[in-house]
Amino acid sequence: MIGNTRVHRVAPFRVMHLLEMAQAREAQGHDVIHLEVGEPDFSTPAPIIAAGQQALAEGRTRYTPATGLPALKVAIAKHYAEHFAADVDPARIVVTPGASGALLLASQLLVGSGDRVLMADPNYPCNRHFMALAGAEIDTVAVARESGWQLDAELIARHWREETRLAMLATPSNPTGHTLSASALSAVMQTVASRGGQLLVDEIYQGLNYDEAPTSALALGESAFVVNSFSKYFGMTGWRLGWLVAPEAAVEPLSRLAQNVFLAASTPAQYAALAAFTPECRELLEARRATFKTRRDVLMQGLATLGLAPDLPPQGAFYLWLDISRYSDDSQAFCERLLQEENVAITPGIDFAVRDGERYVRIAFTNDVARLEEAVARLTRFVARL
């Protein structure tokens, strides 16, 4: 068998299998509604594209410093100051090839063989896999309505072990879309610090908040490692650009890791991202956020008639985490049949949940309202036959 034991711990991402099936049906002429992949359906904002084109035209294609273009780091720090009341030294920011690059650096720095990592269950599967590749053991903690579908301070305290080195959480989360308030996040930080551990916060969907203003762990202190991305709120998925904000003492080792792992993030993408923070672009991004909120509400209303709407609406991101147990105990089969019979592509919960994934599915509301309403109509026909 090819590969070491750590590679064997990385499970396939089943949503990609569903995507391939959906694309095959489209190639056969079927009208498929895509609600499976976590990618905004909007194109990259025009100001960002123009800035990228200008960078290319001006020959800005040489390497930047390993930790990122200095001007971009300053712009990110200013973004935190203006929108999150967080004072972040640009030197603490490491620009990476996507948030995945940031997670890779953080996992290699923070954990090693035999260390244990606490994570919510369900969570984004690649988070578990990054830590496993670093040699860590993953302790997934079941979250539910009672904790707001989040890994809160009480759960962290209850499940912390002697070998636990890191707690990782996401706010807003994937797949549930739920958030931690500033007070809950502060309690988490205090709990982890009191045990001598480290905290890694995934804020990749930050900005896509619908009912309350977004918060950041960076506004509450300098101890946490925070991952963010230009993919979701800023609509730059294919540009592959993210960042990691780290405590000052971690910057030098992170820089060494970046130099060796990927050398530097894409130079044209970094110049393009400078335009993401302009008032013109901000206005467009906020309008898109309002559109996502409308989509969430429309989908929640339609699913309520089927008994599938979550009892706690997601406060952020662009996902709904649905309990389908009244209709099926096999989320993979449910999703495959829905695609084959009604041409609606959604994601099985087994991608995200170690426990009970068979009874959940994830729907991404990354399609317009008319298509979402059509998807609900098709889903209604489908479940009526089960």
Summary of the structure (lengths in Angstrom):
residues: 386
radius of gyration: 20.6
end to end distance: 40.6
largest distance: 59.3
contacts: 1339
relative contact order: 0.17
helix: 48%
strand: 14%
